[in-house]
Structures are given as C-alpha cells and as structure tokens.
Amino acid sequence: MSLTGAFSNALSGLNAASRAAQLTASNLSNVMTDGYARRELDVGARALGGVGGVSVNGIVRHVDLGLISDRRAATSDFANTNRLAEYYSKLENLVGTPSDGDSLSARIADFESALISAASRPDIENRLDTVLQSARSVADTFASVSRGIQNMRSDADTEIGTTVERLNDALAETRELNLKIATATIKGRDTSAFEDQRQLLIDEISEIVPVKQVPRDLGAVALFTPGGAVILDGTAAEFEFSPVNLVTEHMTIGAGHLSGLSINGIDLSLDNEQGHIHGGRLAALFEIRDELAPAAQAQLDANARDLVERFQDSGLDPTLFPGDAGLFTDGGAAFAAADEVGLSARLSINAAVDPSAGGATWRLRDGLGAAAPGDVGQASFLQDLGAALTTLRSPASGAFSGSAYSVADLQANMLSRIGTDRHLSDQNLTFATTQLNELEALVLEDGVDSDQEMQKLMLIEQAYAANAQVMTTIDEMMQTLMRI
C-alpha cells in the first residue's frame, strides 16, 4: 500500500471515529430526554480507486415502531380511563356517603328524625322549625348535587374545546415536520432530530385520540384512528367543535343544544364502542358530557320525583285538593310527570309552611291547606309525613322502577350504584396504569444504555488513537524520505 493510500485510510478512520464520538456523546447527554431515540453511525468499507478506508453512510435512529405503537395504545387507554375515574370520584363526592353529614342520605335521615321528634311533641314550635329546616336542607342538597353534575358537564364541554384546539395544532405541527423530514431526506441530511420531535407530537396526539402510524415516502407518516378517520395523510385534518358557556339539565347533543365533533366538515360518530375516536381522553369527555352525567342526573331526578310524589299524594293531606303541591314542590308548583328533567335543581319547600314566604310552620302539624292553627297536641299529620318517607313505594322512573323502596332505601341504592361504578373505574384505571408503566419501561430499555454507550466511547477513542498513530507514522516516514 502506498503512503497516500495509507494516509487516506487513516483520515477516513479519524473522520468516522470523530462522527461516532459526537453521536455517542449526544446519546449520553439525552438519556433522560423524552422522545429521544438512540443514534448510531452507519459505516461501511470504502473502495474508491483501489484505495480502502471507512465510508460514513449516514445515521441510524434506533426505534421499535411496534413497541411505540403498543405504548401509544396504552397511553390512549390510560387517558380515557383516568378521565372517567376522575368523573366517578367527583360524582361520589357530590352525592356523599351516609357517614358524610352533608350527604343526601344524611339530610334525609335528619329530616326523618326531625319529623319523629316533632310528632312526639307537636306543641313545641322549635321542633316544627327544625322540620322545616331539615326539609329545606334536603331540597338544597338535591339542587347542589344537580348543579355539581351540570358543572361537570360544562367542564367537560369546555375541556373538549381546548383539547380539540390542541389536537389541531399538534396535527399541523406534525405535518410541518413531515415536510422538513422529506426535504432533509432529499438533501441527504440527518432527520433524527425532526423524527424525535414528531414522535413526541404523535405521542401527545395518541393521548387525545388513539392513532395508527403508517409510513409514507421520504420518511413522512400518515395517521389514522382505529375507527377509520384519516387525521393526517399529506395534509392535516381540521377537527371542529363549538363549546357552550354553560350546560344545563335539558341540553343534549341529540336535541341540537350541544356541539358534536366533525372533521373537515363531516360529522364523526361518537359511539363508545364503534365510534371514529373510540378511546383516548377526547372520547371520555364526550362520554361524560353526553352519557354518564345525564344518566346520573336522570337518577337524581327520579329520586327527587319519588320524594315529591310521596308528599303530593292527595290521600296524605286532607286540607289539600287533588293536584295541589305538597311539602316538596317543583319550583313552588305541583309536579307534573312531563317536567321530570331537572326537577332536582328546582326542588323547593311549599311556601305555605315557610314563614319567610308568608307561610307558617304550624301547617306542618295541621295540614298545608289549613286556614288556622288546630289542636297543638295533634300529631297525626306529622306521623303521616314520617310514614310517607318510610312507606315502600315503587319509583315511577329511573333504574329503580320495578321494586319498592323507602326514601332512605332509594338513596342507599343510588349510592351503591355510584360506588360500584367508581370501584370499577378505579380497577380499570389500575389495569391501564400498570399496562402503560410496563410498556414505558420496555421503551426505556430499548433506548439509550449509559453503560453500553460508555463502552462504545472507549472503543471509539481506541480507534481514533490508532488512526492518529498511523498518520503520525506516515508523517515520520515522509520526513525521513525528505531528508534522504
């Protein structure tokens, strides 16, 4: 081999070792960087004009796309179950448990106790006042729970709006990175940094809606949802949603009060099992707004209806005419079955027994329609009011219909259903969390290994030193030849 050939070999070796050292140092410095994939120099033997050496073919970005896809699916599942678990936890806190002094069941228990106490001494005005206060607390608690449920719907609607905005931005940014990667590929430049950024963006998108990544020419990718919606393929799709400021009990997507989701002007199916965006945080938000919270409101209204109808029964109070409002009213009026939706929020106490509204508490003893006070020792009506709470009755609506309950039993049944749903959602979240953690650990294992990179760096240093020694030797030989 000529000195020129040896020099060329050593120089190419130095260049390759230098590039490899830069990549290894970059790997080590980005061990904890999200989205960073391990790089490695792609080298080969050079054979140019009979001269050997090392040829640098490019940079290889190591990533297991199958593992990344599984991790993204787990991310979507976790985001979905986590948001649903938050909803069920808030709902349970809203309704409360019997041990909570402010819970619905505790308020009803207080009301029942107040009626028993007043029936034992109907002549004591303070006890009648306590009955009024406890009845008002029951109505106020129904209204408070109803407001809480609608607040959760409003929050979900608002969150859908901000989530859709971020989804559109992320898709547009991914499209821009596709263009940059394609341009860099054409020019023969390294695209690893762009691919890292794109991977992070697609990871973020998969939290919102589950996606499948499909390769395209020049390093670009397309994104599809498992439900078949094309959200990125050359151009980025535009998701459309119109949030409202406040969601109330009567507002539904079916009646056109609330916005659905569309993509490039085409409405998307929001079905939980077969919809275009099934899974992910966005699907959970629509489920809360349009299904879970309305179902909870319907059960609460069914409970409120049962309570109102017990005290509106024409056989309970002989001082009232059929159709008159009882102790609990629908915004001050008698309840009509067609107006059940939102009844919980409108529940109020009959003005006839409320001194602040021109009524009098003695009517709790003598009858709501009584014109004047009767015998102060008469407790039969108070006893009948108490019996109205404990009588077994089949609710006219809700998931409780078909069985007979007392008011307390009905509340316990509702609490049990909510508690069961919350427990199941926690179990789903635990499974999703475990699955995601395991896949994230596998992704990390496939990433940068500090020990391995340090060993590689030592080998690179040895290769660099060897090539440098060859060049030093060539220089000495040239100097010797020049002196001859």
TACOR-V79713 format. One record per residue. N is the residue number from 1. RES is the residue in one letter. D_FIRST is the distance of its C-alpha to the first C-alpha in Angstrom with 1 decimal. Layout:
BEGIN
N_RES_D_FIRST / N_RES_D_FIRST
END
This chain:
BEGIN
1_M_0.0 / 2_S_3.8 / 3_L_6.6 / 4_T_8.2 / 5_G_6.2 / 6_A_6.6 / 7_F_10.0 / 8_S_10.9 / 9_N_10.4 / 10_A_12.5 / 11_L_14.9 / 12_S_15.6 / 13_G_16.2 / 14_L_18.6 / 15_N_20.4 / 16_A_20.9 / 17_A_22.1 / 18_S_24.4 / 19_R_25.9 / 20_A_26.4 / 21_A_28.1 / 22_Q_30.4 / 23_L_31.4 / 24_T_32.1 / 25_A_34.2 / 26_S_36.0 / 27_N_36.8 / 28_L_38.2 / 29_S_40.3 / 30_N_41.8 / 31_V_42.8 / 32_M_46.4 / 33_T_46.1 / 34_D_48.1 / 35_G_46.3 / 36_Y_42.8 / 37_A_40.3 / 38_R_37.2 / 39_R_34.0 / 40_E_30.5 / 41_L_27.2 / 42_D_26.0 / 43_V_22.2 / 44_G_19.8 / 45_A_16.3 / 46_R_14.9 / 47_A_13.5 / 48_L_13.8 / 49_G_12.6 / 50_G_9.8 / 51_V_8.7 / 52_G_9.9 / 53_G_12.1 / 54_V_15.8 / 55_S_18.6 / 56_V_22.1 / 57_N_24.6 / 58_G_27.7 / 59_I_30.2 / 60_V_32.2 / 61_R_35.8 / 62_H_37.0 / 63_V_40.7 / 64_D_42.9 / 65_L_45.1 / 66_G_47.4 / 67_L_48.1 / 68_I_48.5 / 69_S_51.0 / 70_D_53.0 / 71_R_53.1 / 72_R_54.4 / 73_A_57.1 / 74_A_58.1 / 75_T_58.2 / 76_S_60.6 / 77_D_62.8 / 78_F_62.9 / 79_A_63.9 / 80_N_66.6 / 81_T_68.1 / 82_N_67.9 / 83_R_69.9 / 84_L_72.4 / 85_A_72.8 / 86_E_73.5 / 87_Y_76.2 / 88_Y_77.9 / 89_S_77.9 / 90_K_79.5 / 91_L_82.1 / 92_E_83.1 / 93_N_83.4 / 94_L_85.6 / 95_V_88.0 / 96_G_87.9 / 97_T_89.1 / 98_P_92.6 / 99_S_91.8 / 100_D_90.9 / 101_G_94.0 / 102_D_93.0 / 103_S_92.0 / 104_L_94.0 / 105_S_95.3 / 106_A_96.4 / 107_R_98.3 / 108_I_100.1 / 109_A_101.0 / 110_D_102.4 / 111_F_104.4 / 112_E_105.8 / 113_S_106.8 / 114_A_108.5 / 115_L_110.5 / 116_I_111.6 / 117_S_112.6 / 118_A_114.5 / 119_A_116.3 / 120_S_117.5 / 121_R_119.1 / 122_P_119.4 / 123_D_121.7 / 124_I_119.1 / 125_E_117.6 / 126_N_114.4 / 127_R_113.5 / 128_L_113.9 / 129_D_111.7 / 130_T_109.0 / 131_V_109.2 / 132_L_108.6 / 133_Q_105.7 / 134_S_104.0 / 135_A_104.4 / 136_R_102.9 / 137_S_100.0 / 138_V_99.4 / 139_A_99.4 / 140_D_97.2 / 141_T_94.7 / 142_F_94.5 / 143_A_93.9 / 144_S_91.2 / 145_V_89.3 / 146_S_89.5 / 147_R_88.2 / 148_G_85.3 / 149_I_84.4 / 150_Q_84.5 / 151_N_82.5 / 152_M_79.8 / 153_R_79.9 / 154_S_79.8 / 155_D_76.9 / 156_A_75.0 / 157_D_75.8 / 158_T_74.5 / 159_E_71.4 / 160_I_70.7 / 161_G_70.8 / 162_T_68.3 / 163_T_66.1 / 164_V_66.1 / 165_E_65.2 / 166_R_62.2 / 167_L_61.1 / 168_N_61.2 / 169_D_59.2 / 170_A_56.6 / 171_L_56.2 / 172_A_55.9 / 173_E_53.2 / 174_T_51.3 / 175_R_51.5 / 176_E_50.1 / 177_L_47.1 / 178_N_46.6 / 179_L_46.4 / 180_K_43.9 / 181_I_41.7 / 182_A_41.8 / 183_T_41.0 / 184_A_38.1 / 185_T_36.7 / 186_I_36.9 / 187_K_35.0 / 188_G_32.3 / 189_R_33.5 / 190_D_34.1 / 191_T_37.6 / 192_S_37.9 / 193_A_40.4 / 194_F_42.6 / 195_E_42.5 / 196_D_43.6 / 197_Q_46.5 / 198_R_47.4 / 199_Q_47.5 / 200_L_49.9 / 201_L_52.1 / 202_I_52.3 / 203_D_53.1 / 204_E_56.0 / 205_I_57.2 / 206_S_57.2 / 207_E_59.6 / 208_I_62.0 / 209_V_61.6 / 210_P_59.5 / 211_V_56.7 / 212_K_54.2 / 213_Q_50.8 / 214_V_49.3 / 215_P_45.9 / 216_R_45.9 / 217_D_43.3 / 218_L_40.7 / 219_G_41.3 / 220_A_45.0 / 221_V_47.6 / 222_A_51.3 / 223_L_54.0 / 224_F_57.0 / 225_T_59.8 / 226_P_60.6 / 227_G_63.9 / 228_G_62.2 / 229_A_62.3 / 230_V_59.3 / 231_I_58.7 / 232_L_55.3 / 233_D_53.7 / 234_G_52.4 / 235_T_55.5 / 236_A_57.1 / 237_A_60.6 / 238_E_63.4 / 239_F_65.7 / 240_E_69.3 / 241_F_71.9 / 242_S_75.1 / 243_P_76.2 / 244_V_79.8 / 245_N_81.2 / 246_L_83.4 / 247_V_83.7 / 248_T_87.2 / 249_E_88.7 / 250_H_89.6 / 251_M_86.2 / 252_T_84.1 / 253_I_81.2 / 254_G_83.4 / 255_A_86.1 / 256_G_83.7 / 257_H_84.2 / 258_L_80.6 / 259_S_77.4 / 260_G_75.1 / 261_L_71.4 / 262_S_70.0 / 263_I_66.6 / 264_N_66.4 / 265_G_70.2 / 266_I_70.3 / 267_D_72.1 / 268_L_70.2 / 269_S_71.8 / 270_L_72.3 / 271_D_73.3 / 272_N_72.1 / 273_E_70.8 / 274_Q_69.8 / 275_G_69.4 / 276_H_66.4 / 277_I_65.6 / 278_H_66.7 / 279_G_65.2 / 280_G_63.9 / 281_R_65.9 / 282_L_67.3 / 283_A_68.9 / 284_A_70.5 / 285_L_72.0 / 286_F_73.6 / 287_E_74.9 / 288_I_76.5 / 289_R_78.1 / 290_D_79.3 / 291_E_79.9 / 292_L_80.0 / 293_A_81.9 / 294_P_84.4 / 295_A_85.0 / 296_A_85.6 / 297_Q_88.0 / 298_A_89.8 / 299_Q_90.4 / 300_L_91.6 / 301_D_94.0 / 302_A_95.3 / 303_N_96.1 / 304_A_97.8 / 305_R_99.8 / 306_D_101.0 / 307_L_102.2 / 308_V_104.0 / 309_E_105.6 / 310_R_107.0 / 311_F_108.9 / 312_Q_109.7 / 313_D_111.5 / 314_S_115.0 / 315_G_116.6 / 316_L_115.2 / 317_D_117.2 / 318_P_120.7 / 319_T_121.0 / 320_L_118.3 / 321_F_118.6 / 322_P_116.2 / 323_G_113.1 / 324_D_113.5 / 325_A_110.5 / 326_G_110.5 / 327_L_109.2 / 328_F_105.6 / 329_T_105.3 / 330_D_102.8 / 331_G_102.7 / 332_G_106.5 / 333_A_107.4 / 334_A_107.9 / 335_F_104.8 / 336_A_104.2 / 337_A_101.9 / 338_A_100.1 / 339_D_99.0 / 340_E_97.1 / 341_V_93.7 / 342_G_93.4 / 343_L_96.7 / 344_S_95.1 / 345_A_94.5 / 346_R_98.0 / 347_L_99.8 / 348_S_102.7 / 349_I_106.0 / 350_N_109.3 / 351_A_110.9 / 352_A_114.3 / 353_V_113.3 / 354_D_111.3 / 355_P_113.5 / 356_S_110.9 / 357_A_111.4 / 358_G_115.2 / 359_G_115.4 / 360_A_116.7 / 361_T_115.3 / 362_W_118.7 / 363_R_117.9 / 364_L_115.3 / 365_R_118.5 / 366_D_120.9 / 367_G_118.8 / 368_L_116.6 / 369_G_119.4 / 370_A_122.2 / 371_A_124.3 / 372_A_125.6 / 373_P_124.8 / 374_G_126.4 / 375_D_127.1 / 376_V_124.7 / 377_G_124.8 / 378_Q_123.7 / 379_A_120.3 / 380_S_120.1 / 381_F_117.9 / 382_L_115.4 / 383_Q_115.4 / 384_D_114.8 / 385_L_111.9 / 386_G_110.3 / 387_A_110.9 / 388_A_109.1 / 389_L_106.0 / 390_T_106.3 / 391_T_107.6 / 392_L_105.2 / 393_R_104.4 / 394_S_101.9 / 395_P_99.8 / 396_A_100.1 / 397_S_96.4 / 398_G_93.0 / 399_A_91.2 / 400_F_94.2 / 401_S_96.7 / 402_G_98.2 / 403_S_98.9 / 404_A_101.5 / 405_Y_100.6 / 406_S_102.3 / 407_V_100.7 / 408_A_99.1 / 409_D_97.7 / 410_L_96.4 / 411_Q_94.5 / 412_A_93.2 / 413_N_92.0 / 414_M_90.1 / 415_L_88.5 / 416_S_87.5 / 417_R_85.8 / 418_I_83.9 / 419_G_82.9 / 420_T_81.7 / 421_D_79.6 / 422_R_78.2 / 423_H_77.3 / 424_L_75.6 / 425_S_73.6 / 426_D_72.5 / 427_Q_71.4 / 428_N_69.4 / 429_L_67.8 / 430_T_66.9 / 431_F_65.2 / 432_A_63.3 / 433_T_62.3 / 434_T_61.0 / 435_Q_59.0 / 436_L_57.5 / 437_N_56.6 / 438_E_54.9 / 439_L_52.8 / 440_E_51.9 / 441_A_50.7 / 442_L_48.5 / 443_V_47.0 / 444_L_46.3 / 445_E_44.6 / 446_D_42.3 / 447_G_41.5 / 448_V_39.6 / 449_D_39.5 / 450_S_39.2 / 451_D_38.1 / 452_Q_35.4 / 453_E_34.2 / 454_M_34.1 / 455_Q_32.1 / 456_K_29.6 / 457_L_29.6 / 458_M_28.7 / 459_L_25.7 / 460_I_24.6 / 461_E_25.1 / 462_Q_22.9 / 463_A_20.1 / 464_Y_20.6 / 465_A_20.7 / 466_A_17.5 / 467_N_15.6 / 468_A_17.6 / 469_Q_16.7 / 470_V_13.0 / 471_M_14.0 / 472_T_16.4 / 473_T_14.1 / 474_I_11.9 / 475_D_15.3 / 476_E_16.5 / 477_M_13.7 / 478_M_14.4 / 479_Q_18.1 / 480_T_17.8 / 481_L_16.3 / 482_M_19.1 / 483_R_21.6 / 484_I_20.9
END
